[in-house]
Amino acid sequence: MADLAVNLAGIRLRNPVLAASGTFGYGREYAAVVPLDQIGGVITKGTSLEAWTGNPPPRTVETAAGMLNAIGLENPGLKHLVEADLPWLASQGATVVVNVVGRTVDEYVAVAEALDARPAVAGLELNVSCPNVDKGGMAFGVHPESAYALVRAVRKRTRLPLLVKLTPNVTDIVRIAEQVRDAGADGLSAVNTLVGMAIDIHCRRPVLGNATGGLSGPAIKPVALAAVWRLARVGLPILGGGGISFWQDAVEFLMAGATAVAVGTATFVRPRAMLEIAQGMEEYLKCQGIERITDLVGAANPGARTG
Ligand SMILES: Cc1cc2nc3c(=O)[nH]c(=O)nc-3n(C[C@H](O)[C@H](O)[C@H](O)COP(=O)(O)O)c2cc1C
C-alpha cells in the first residue's frame, strides 16, 4: 500500500489533494459525488467577519483554457460558518481549512481569533489578495510590508496552522513569501488567480460586471508551477495550485516542492477530479515502487528546502 498521508505545516491530511477555496463552497453541493472524508481536505470559501455581497453580475466567463471570475468574495460571514457550516463539515469527516478574508487587519484578526481552538478547524489560509481599505485599496499581498504586518497580527492571535495564500500578481513573489515567513506563517499557498479580462465586442464593454477578474484553470498551470519552484527555497511547506486538472499535474507540483495541492477549476469540469487525482497518484507510487508520497516533494528541484 502506498502512503498518501502528508503533514502540511501542521495540518494532517489523509491525502495531499484539497478543494481550492471558493470552488467547492462548503462541500454541500458536491458531497453526494465527492465523499468529503476521501479527499485531503476542504478549503472553505473566503470567510469575512460579516457577510459580504460580492460583485455585480456577470461574475464568471469561460476562456480558451480556463475561466475568469469576479465573485467579489461573497460569503455569509463568520457566524454562519461557525453555526451552520463547520458542524456539517465535521459530520462529514472533512478536514477543514478556513480561508480568511478581510478589508482591514483587524477584520482578519477577528476571524482568526474566533476560529482558534475550534476542533472542527484544522488550519487557516489567509487570502492576502483582498484590497486593504487603510492603504487605498491596494491588496495586502502585493507589498512586503503590508503582507508582513497582516501575518504578524494574525499570528499573534491564533495557534492554528497558518497558511498564507500568495498572489502571483506581483513583481517578486519570493520577496513577499520571505516576509510572510518572517512574520510567523507556517506555510505558503501558491498561487491565487492572475488578473485578466474579456470584452464583449458587440456591446463594447467588459464581459464581467467588475471589468477585470481572476484567471484560473489549465492556462495558469505553468505560471503556478514556476512560482512553487521558486518558493521552494523559502523554507516553508507549500500548498501548490493553479490549473491542476489531472494527477500528472499534481505530481509536477509535488516534484517542484509542494507538500500538497489545491484543485479548483477542474472540479467544475469533472466534479470527481480530486478523487481521480488522489487515485492516480496512488497508482503512480505503486508503479514506481515508492512507499510514501512525501518522497516526491521537491524531487525535481535541487533548490527546494521543503522536501
Ligand atoms: C469561482 C472562484 C472563486 C474563488 N474564490 C476564492 C476565495 O474565496 N478565496 C481564495 O483565496 N481563492 C479563491 N479562488 C481561487 C482558487 O482557490 C484557486 O486559487 C484558483 O482558482 C487557482 O486554482 P485552479 O486553477 O485549480 O482553479 C476562487 C476561484 C474561483 C474560480
PDBQT file of the ligand as one rigid body, heavy atoms in Angstrom, charges set to zero:
ROOT
HETATM    1  C1  LIG A 401     -15.170  30.925  -8.680  1.00  0.00    +0.000 C 
HETATM    2  C2  LIG A 401     -13.901  31.054  -7.882  1.00  0.00    +0.000 A 
HETATM    3  C3  LIG A 401     -13.953  31.550  -6.572  1.00  0.00    +0.000 A 
HETATM    4  C4  LIG A 401     -12.783  31.680  -5.817  1.00  0.00    +0.000 A 
HETATM    5  N1  LIG A 401     -12.840  32.155  -4.524  1.00  0.00    +0.000 NA
HETATM    6  C5  LIG A 401     -11.714  32.231  -3.773  1.00  0.00    +0.000 A 
HETATM    7  C6  LIG A 401     -11.759  32.668  -2.402  1.00  0.00    +0.000 A 
HETATM    8  O1  LIG A 401     -12.811  32.943  -1.836  1.00  0.00    +0.000 OA
HETATM    9  N2  LIG A 401     -10.581  32.771  -1.707  1.00  0.00    +0.000 N 
HETATM   10  C7  LIG A 401      -9.375  32.413  -2.287  1.00  0.00    +0.000 A 
HETATM   11  O2  LIG A 401      -8.317  32.509  -1.633  1.00  0.00    +0.000 OA
HETATM   12  N3  LIG A 401      -9.311  31.973  -3.568  1.00  0.00    +0.000 NA
HETATM   13  C8  LIG A 401     -10.436  31.878  -4.310  1.00  0.00    +0.000 A 
HETATM   14  N4  LIG A 401     -10.370  31.409  -5.617  1.00  0.00    +0.000 N 
HETATM   15  C9  LIG A 401      -9.072  30.974  -6.173  1.00  0.00    +0.000 C 
HETATM   16  C10 LIG A 401      -8.928  29.439  -6.112  1.00  0.00    +0.000 C 
HETATM   17  O3  LIG A 401      -8.970  28.980  -4.768  1.00  0.00    +0.000 OA
HETATM   18  C11 LIG A 401      -7.601  28.968  -6.771  1.00  0.00    +0.000 C 
HETATM   19  O4  LIG A 401      -6.517  29.519  -6.049  1.00  0.00    +0.000 OA
HETATM   20  C12 LIG A 401      -7.504  29.401  -8.231  1.00  0.00    +0.000 C 
HETATM   21  O5  LIG A 401      -8.738  29.244  -8.889  1.00  0.00    +0.000 OA
HETATM   22  C13 LIG A 401      -6.432  28.629  -8.983  1.00  0.00    +0.000 C 
HETATM   23  O6  LIG A 401      -6.666  27.230  -8.962  1.00  0.00    +0.000 OA
HETATM   24  P1  LIG A 401      -7.427  26.449 -10.157  1.00  0.00    +0.000 P 
HETATM   25  O7  LIG A 401      -6.755  26.839 -11.440  1.00  0.00    +0.000 OA
HETATM   26  O8  LIG A 401      -7.272  24.998  -9.794  1.00  0.00    +0.000 OA
HETATM   27  O9  LIG A 401      -8.859  26.891 -10.102  1.00  0.00    +0.000 OA
HETATM   28  C14 LIG A 401     -11.531  31.285  -6.386  1.00  0.00    +0.000 A 
HETATM   29  C15 LIG A 401     -11.500  30.778  -7.694  1.00  0.00    +0.000 A 
HETATM   30  C16 LIG A 401     -12.654  30.644  -8.439  1.00  0.00    +0.000 A 
HETATM   31  C17 LIG A 401     -12.565  30.074  -9.835  1.00  0.00    +0.000 C 
ENDROOT
TORSDOF 0
